Amino acid sequence: RKQAEKALQESEERFRHLVQSTDDIIFTLDTQQRHTGVYGQWLNQGKWSQDMFLGKTSIDIFGEEAAEIHVQSNLRALRGEFARYEWSAEFDGKEHFYQTSLSPMKNNEGEVIGIVGIGRDITVIKEMEKAKQESEAQFRRLVENAPEAIYIQTNYQFSYLNPAACKLFGINSPEELLNRSVIDRFHPSMREKIQQRIYQLNVEKKSVPMLEEIYLRVDGSEVPV
């Protein structure tokens, strides 16, 4: 019996060390949505403390309005469902973003007796996503306003045309050529060469030199470029 108790204590100690070492937020709630345990290395980062959570609900911590997303997700877990959601909170004048996953805790009879949750700080990911979106928006503005005709082909079909390209092909909107053959918009004498160039770009991933080309507008007129 003593050996079994010792083994159990060692197992619990290993588990405690594991959850205290993780960068994630690990917590447990009772059926009244009160925090019964909070763990993780994040406690040592100065943003939070156990006293802020233990015995308290999300409403006690964040206020009724901000806690609504937590309360509703907790109710899902208490109904036996898995829940995952994102939320944010402001610290030191900066908004931090988190993703929380909730799972129901059940007894031997299968009754839900609480919730175990894992929260992850995804602020860096959100900032990267925002920077990417801003960069893409800036690039799109530059392309949209470029005086040169710019188009993108995917699998030999138009997937994007800027306003200058629309003017080049004599169309009013990109939708008139989207998902249509790029090859068809070149003079017949050039189509074999253009097809080879697109193959080099798409399949062989090779760059191709500049080339004098003859485009065809949708009305059939020729446009040397």
KAUR-V346235 format. One line per field, one symbol per residue. ss: DSSP state (H for helix, E for strand, - for the rest). burial: 1 if it has 9 or more other C-alpha atoms within 8 Angstrom, else 0. A space follows every 10 residues. Layout:
ss->???
burial->???
This chain:
ss->-HHHHHHHHH HHHHHHHHHH H---EEEEE- ----EEEEE- HHHHH----H HH-E---HHH HH-HHHHHHH HHHHHHHH-- --EEEEEEEE E--EEEEEEE EEEEEE---- -EEEEEEEEE E-HHHHHHHH HHHHHHHHHH HHHH------ EEEE--EEEE E-HHHHHHH- ---HHH---- E-HHHE-HHH HHHHHHHHHH HH-------- ---EEE---- -EEE-
burial->0000000000 0000000011 0101111111 1011110111 1110000000 0011011110 1111001100 1011011101 1111001000 0000011111 1111110000 0111111111 1110010000 0000000000 0010000011 1010011111 1111111111 1001000100 1111111001 1001101111 1000000000 0001111100 01100
